[in-house]
Amino acid sequence: MVNFETFRKLALAFSDATEEPHFEKTSFRVNKKIFATFDEKNNRAVLKLNEIDQSVFCASSEMIFYPIPNKWGKQGWTIVELSKVRHEMFEDALKLSYQNVAPKKKK
């Protein structure tokens, strides 16, 4: 299980990462681009994975990782159930999300 404070600490540890509001959620950004959001009401994260990483995480843990059920999901945006995900798995997915959004020099 990953709580919000752990999520925040991991996300803000990346180079130039910032925390900003995003509608009713908290977003984590690099160069103004979102790489992760936190939905407090549902205790979920949403991460920006590439197509291959999304399919790997979703196939291995379909009750924990699954695409957003709309066009955003087809672009790699993936829901993560924070109450079910192992810390190490979440950390790996969050890092990939950051790398997908960060400028090449930040990776």
N, C-alpha and C positions, 0 to 999 in steps of 0.2 A: 504494500500500500504506500502511496505517496500523498503527503498532505500538501496544502498550498504553500506553506513556508519552505518546504523542501523544493517544490517546483520553482518558486521564486528565486531561491538561492542558486539553483542550478542554471536557470535561464539568465540571471543577471551576471553570472560568472563569465559568460561569453564576451569577447571583445566588442565594445561599443553597444552592448545590449541595453535597452531602456524598457521601462514599464510605463504603460499609458492606458487610459480607459478606452474601451472600444464598445460602444453601445452599453449593454448591461453586463459586459464582461471586462476582464483585465487582459490586456494584450502585452506581449513582449515583442520588441522590434529591434531591427538592426537597420540603420540608414532609413528609418521611417517605414520599413517594410515589415509586416507581421510574419513572425515565424512560429508563434504559439499564442493561444488564448486560454484563459481559464474561465469556466462557467461555474461560479460558486453555487448556484441553485441546484445544479445536477452533479456537482463534484467531478467535472470532466475537463479534460484538456482537449484542444484541437491543435494538431501539428501539421506542418506542410512537408509531406514526404514526396519523393519522386514515385513514379508508377511502380518500379520494381520493389523499392523498400516498402511501399504501402502494401503490395501484394504479399510480401514475405511476412510482415508483422500481422496482417489480417489473417493469413492462412494458419500461422502458428498459434494465434491467440484470438480467435474470432469473437469471443465474449468480452475481450478487453480492448481490442483494436478493430475499428470498422470505419469504412468511408462515410463521410457525410452523405446522406441519401438524396443528393441532387447534383447539379453540374459542378459544384465545388468539390465534391467527393471524387469526381472523375478527373479533377485537376490535382489530386493528391492530398487534399485536406482530409485528415483522418482523426476521428474521435478516439480518445483514450479514457477508459474508465479508471480513474485514479484510485478508487477503493479496491481495485482488483489487480492492478499492475505491480509487478516487482520493481523495486528501485532501480536495479541495474538495467532492466529492459527499458524502463522509461528514460533513463539517462542516455542510453544508446539512441533511442528514437528522437529525443529532444536534440541531441547533437546533430543528427542527420537533418532534422528540420532546420536548424540554424544554418548548417552548411548549404542547404538548398536555397536559402534566401540571402545569405551574406555575400558581399562582393568577394571575388576570388582572393584578393589580398588578405581578407579577414579570416579565411578558412584555415 
